[in-house]
Amino acid sequence: MAQMTYMEALRDGMRMEMRRDRNVFLAGEDVGFFGGCFGQTAGLFDEFGKERVVDTPITETAILGLGVGSAAAGLRPIVELMFMDFMGVCMDEINNQAAKMRYMFGGKAKLPMVVRTTCGAGMSAAGQHSQSLEAWLAHIPGVKVVMPATPADAKGLMEGAVRDDNPVFFIEHKGLFGLSGEVPEGEYVVPPGKAAVLREGKDVSLIAWSAMVHRALAAADILEKEGISAEVVDLRSIVPLDKKAVLDSVCKTGRAVVIHEACRTGGFGGEIAAIIADEAFDSLNAPVKRVTAPDTPVPFNARLEKLYIPSAEKVVLTVKELF
């Protein structure tokens, strides 16, 4: 094991896969000489050169088009959309091409592409550079969506995503880049679709992903001091979803709180709540609750932005309502 930040682990995962397979290449705005907007790809240009670490123009449509075309032709692209807020610019490539091509060609075409992008508030980047839009992607059959919360998963899920023969959206939370933790050295593969129970508990299940996993863990620490034992489930992958891990936890605890940073209406937490109500209703001792951002754009003002992002304290208050 090695101590790495989330960003270093992410970079290490890309490096491992690029060394392993010459068909893997990286493309996006400023990923090459500059090393990425936040530094995620620093050093890869020096190691692999301009043919495998490709700086692109500022055009999301062309970047996704490059990914779709090269993947269909047999390469394994990792393409970057600097901010997921601008997915709408290339939604035809995502929704009608990447997601549908393998299905509509009867499996004759594979689309082994990874689309890296960033999400998350907390940087005072305002409403156009701070959104969490994973629910958009989860609604599109044919793509996978992973959102690692830890450095180890940033590496493992990246390697798993590159090896997958389907389009995988790899969503990095900007607020986690500096988070440090133990990461396996060498090749380390975590396939999409497997959740992780980060903390065992018996009274309530806290179900979260990405940065909200850490709010859930902080809430669990507070609740423990007040005599409530909270289990924390990190989904890691929302498509495919590890339903078994969610249902096993809820059937054990009898209560569930789903936590996500995206706004409430249409958020993926509603899907989790529906699954629990449909398949674990008899195990529930209280209604399923959600802790989410409000239905507003992300504020620029730092105090308002802090109120916008779900906090551990909000999770604690919501859990107490269940008892």
C-alpha positions in Angstrom: 0.0 0.0 0.0 1.1 3.6 -0.7 -0.2 6.9 0.7 -1.7 8.9 -2.1 -4.1 11.8 -2.6 -7.3 11.1 -4.6 -5.8 13.0 -7.5 -2.5 11.0 -7.4 -4.5 7.7 -7.2 -6.6 8.7 -10.2 -3.5 9.5 -12.2 -1.8 6.3 -11.1 -4.8 4.3 -12.3 -4.6 5.9 -15.7 -0.9 5.4 -15.8 -1.2 1.7 -15.0 -3.7 1.1 -17.8 -1.7 3.2 -20.4 1.4 1.1 -19.6 -0.6 -2.1 -19.8 -2.4 -1.5 -23.1 -1.1 0.7 -25.9 -4.6 1.1 -27.2 -5.4 3.3 -24.2 -5.0 7.0 -24.8 -6.1 10.2 -23.1 -7.7 13.3 -24.7 -9.2 16.5 -23.6 -8.8 20.2 -22.9 -5.4 20.9 -21.3 -4.7 17.2 -20.4 -1.3 17.2 -22.0 1.5 19.8 -21.5 -0.6 21.7 -18.9 -1.3 18.5 -16.9 -5.1 19.1 -16.5 -7.2 21.9 -15.2 -6.7 20.6 -11.6 -3.5 18.7 -12.2 -5.0 15.3 -12.6 -3.0 14.3 -15.6 0.4 15.9 -14.7 3.4 13.9 -15.9 1.4 11.7 -18.3 2.3 13.8 -21.4 6.1 13.4 -20.5 5.8 9.7 -20.2 3.5 8.8 -23.1 3.9 11.7 -25.6 1.6 13.7 -27.7 0.1 10.8 -29.6 -1.3 9.2 -26.5 -2.0 12.3 -24.4 -3.9 14.6 -26.8 -4.7 18.2 -26.2 -8.0 19.1 -27.8 -9.8 22.3 -28.8 -12.5 23.7 -26.4 -15.3 21.7 -28.0 -17.2 19.0 -26.0 -18.9 17.7 -29.1 -15.6 17.0 -30.8 -14.1 15.4 -27.6 -17.0 13.0 -27.2 -17.0 12.4 -31.0 -13.4 11.5 -30.8 -14.1 9.1 -28.0 -17.0 7.4 -29.7 -15.3 7.0 -33.0 -12.0 5.7 -31.7 -13.7 3.3 -29.3 -15.8 1.9 -32.1 -12.6 1.5 -34.2 -10.9 -0.6 -31.5 -9.0 1.8 -29.2 -9.7 2.5 -25.6 -10.0 6.3 -25.1 -10.1 8.2 -21.8 -11.7 11.5 -22.8 -12.2 14.4 -20.4 -15.0 16.9 -20.1 -13.4 19.4 -17.8 -16.8 20.2 -16.1 -19.9 18.0 -16.3 -22.0 21.2 -16.3 -21.2 21.3 -20.1 -22.5 17.8 -20.9 -25.5 19.4 -22.6 -23.2 20.6 -25.4 -22.4 17.0 -26.4 -25.6 15.2 -25.3 -26.3 13.8 -28.8 -22.9 12.0 -28.7 -23.7 10.7 -25.2 -27.3 9.7 -25.5 -27.7 8.7 -29.1 -24.3 7.5 -30.1 -22.1 6.2 -27.2 -25.1 4.8 -25.2 -26.9 3.2 -28.2 -24.3 2.0 -30.7 -23.5 -1.4 -29.2 -27.2 -2.2 -28.7 -28.3 -1.0 -32.2 -25.5 -3.0 -33.9 -26.5 -6.2 -32.2 -23.3 -6.3 -30.1 -21.0 -6.2 -33.2 -19.6 -2.9 -32.1 -18.0 -2.3 -28.7 -17.6 1.2 -27.1 -14.8 0.8 -24.5 -14.5 4.4 -23.6 -14.1 6.3 -20.3 -15.5 9.8 -20.0 -13.8 11.6 -17.1 -15.5 14.7 -15.7 -15.8 16.7 -12.5 -18.7 17.5 -10.3 -19.4 19.2 -7.0 -19.8 22.5 -5.2 -17.6 24.0 -2.4 -15.1 25.9 -4.6 -17.0 29.2 -5.0 -17.2 28.3 -8.8 -20.9 29.4 -9.0 -23.8 27.8 -10.8 -22.2 26.8 -14.1 -19.1 25.0 -12.7 -20.4 23.3 -9.6 -23.3 21.0 -10.4 -23.8 17.2 -9.7 -25.7 15.9 -12.7 -25.2 12.1 -12.3 -29.0 11.6 -12.5 -28.9 12.8 -16.1 -26.5 10.0 -17.0 -28.3 7.4 -14.9 -31.4 7.9 -17.0 -29.6 6.8 -20.2 -29.6 3.1 -20.8 -26.2 1.9 -22.2 -23.8 3.9 -20.1 -22.2 3.1 -16.7 -21.7 5.8 -14.0 -19.1 5.6 -11.2 -18.4 8.2 -8.5 -15.4 7.2 -6.3 -15.2 8.7 -2.8 -11.8 7.5 -1.7 -8.3 7.5 -3.2 -8.2 3.7 -3.4 -11.5 3.7 -5.3 -10.3 6.5 -7.6 -7.6 4.2 -8.8 -9.4 0.9 -8.7 -12.6 2.2 -10.4 -10.5 3.9 -13.1 -8.7 0.7 -14.0 -12.0 -1.2 -13.9 -13.6 1.5 -16.1 -10.8 1.4 -18.7 -11.1 -2.4 -19.0 -14.9 -2.3 -19.4 -16.3 -2.7 -23.0 -19.0 -0.2 -22.4 -19.0 3.6 -22.0 -18.2 4.5 -18.4 -18.7 8.0 -17.0 -16.1 8.5 -14.3 -17.2 11.5 -12.1 -14.5 13.1 -9.9 -15.6 15.4 -7.1 -13.4 18.5 -7.1 -13.5 18.7 -3.3 -11.9 15.3 -3.0 -8.7 15.8 -5.0 -6.6 16.6 -1.9 -8.0 13.7 0.2 -5.3 11.3 1.2 -5.5 7.6 1.9 -3.9 4.2 1.5 -3.9 2.9 -2.1 -2.8 -0.5 -3.4 0.4 -0.3 -5.5 0.6 -1.8 -9.0 -2.5 -2.8 -10.9 -5.7 -2.6 -8.9 -9.1 -3.2 -10.5 -12.5 -2.4 -9.0 -15.2 -3.3 -11.6 -18.3 -0.9 -11.8 -21.3 -2.2 -9.9 -20.1 -3.1 -6.4 -20.9 -1.0 -3.4 -18.8 -1.0 -0.2 -20.0 -0.9 3.5 -17.5 1.5 5.1 -19.0 1.3 8.6 -21.1 -1.4 10.1 -24.2 -0.4 12.1 -27.6 -1.7 13.3 -30.0 1.2 13.7 -30.0 3.1 10.4 -28.5 2.9 6.9 -26.8 6.0 5.5 -26.5 5.5 1.7 -24.3 7.9 -0.2 -21.8 8.3 -2.9 -18.9 10.6 -3.9 -18.2 13.4 -1.4 -21.3 12.8 0.6 -19.9 9.5 1.8 -17.6 11.6 4.1 -20.6 13.6 5.4 -22.3 10.3 6.1 -19.2 9.0 8.0 -19.0 12.2 10.0 -22.7 12.0 10.9 -22.2 8.4 12.0 -19.5 9.5 14.4 -21.9 12.1 15.9 -24.8 9.6 16.1 -22.6 7.0 17.8 -22.1 9.4 20.7 -25.8 9.7 21.0 -26.5 6.0 21.1 -27.5 5.5 17.4 -25.5 3.0 15.4 -25.3 4.0 11.7 -24.2 1.8 8.9 -22.6 3.7 6.0 -23.0 2.3 2.4 -20.8 3.8 -0.3 -22.5 3.0 -3.6 -19.3 3.8 -5.6 -21.2 3.0 -8.8 -24.8 4.2 -9.4 -25.0 2.4 -12.8 -24.9 -0.5 -12.5 -26.4 -0.2 -9.0 -25.6 -2.8 -6.2 -29.2 -3.2 -5.1 -28.2 -6.2 -2.9 -25.9 -4.1 -0.8 -28.5 -1.5 -0.3 -31.3 -3.9 0.5 -29.2 -6.1 2.8 -28.2 -3.0 4.8 -31.8 -1.7 5.1 -33.2 -5.1 6.0 -30.7 -5.2 8.8 -31.3 -1.7 10.2 -34.9 -1.0 9.3 -34.2 2.6 8.5 -32.6 4.4 5.6 -31.4 7.9 4.8 -30.1 8.6 1.3 -27.6 11.5 0.9 -26.6 13.2 -2.3 -25.2 16.6 -3.3 -27.4 17.0 -6.4 -30.6 18.9 -6.0 -33.6 17.0 -4.7 -36.1 16.8 -7.5 -35.2 14.1 -10.0 -32.1 13.2 -8.0 -30.8 9.6 -8.0 -31.7 9.4 -4.3 -35.4 9.2 -5.3 -34.6 6.0 -7.3 -32.9 4.5 -4.2 -35.9 5.4 -2.0 -38.2 3.8 -4.6 -36.2 0.5 -4.7 -36.2 0.3 -0.9 -40.0 1.0 -0.7 -40.7 -1.6 -3.4 -38.4 -4.4 -2.3 -37.8 -3.9 1.5 -41.0 -2.3 2.7 -41.8 -5.0 5.3 -38.4 -4.4 6.8 -38.9 -0.6 7.3 -39.6 0.8 10.8 -39.8 4.4 9.4 -40.1 6.2 6.1 -37.1 6.5 3.8 -35.6 10.0 4.1 -33.4 12.0 1.8 -30.8 14.7 2.6 -30.0 16.6 -0.6 -29.2 20.1 -2.0 -32.2 22.4 -2.5 -33.8 22.9 -5.9 -31.7 26.0 -6.7 -28.6 26.8 -8.8 -25.4 26.5 -6.8 -24.7 29.9 -5.1 -21.5 31.8 -5.6 -21.6 33.4 -2.2 -19.5 31.3 0.2 -22.0 31.4 3.1 -24.9 30.4 0.8 -22.9 27.7 -0.8 -22.1 26.2 2.6 -25.9 26.1 3.3 -26.5 24.6 -0.1 -24.3 21.5 0.4 -25.7 18.8 2.7 -23.9 18.7 6.0 -23.3 16.0 8.6 -25.5 18.0 11.0 -28.4 17.9 8.5 -27.9 14.1 8.2 -27.9 13.8 12.0 -31.2 15.8 12.4 -32.8 13.7 9.6 -31.8 10.4 11.3 -33.2 11.5 14.6 -36.6 12.1 12.9 -36.8 8.3 12.3 -36.7 7.4 16.0 
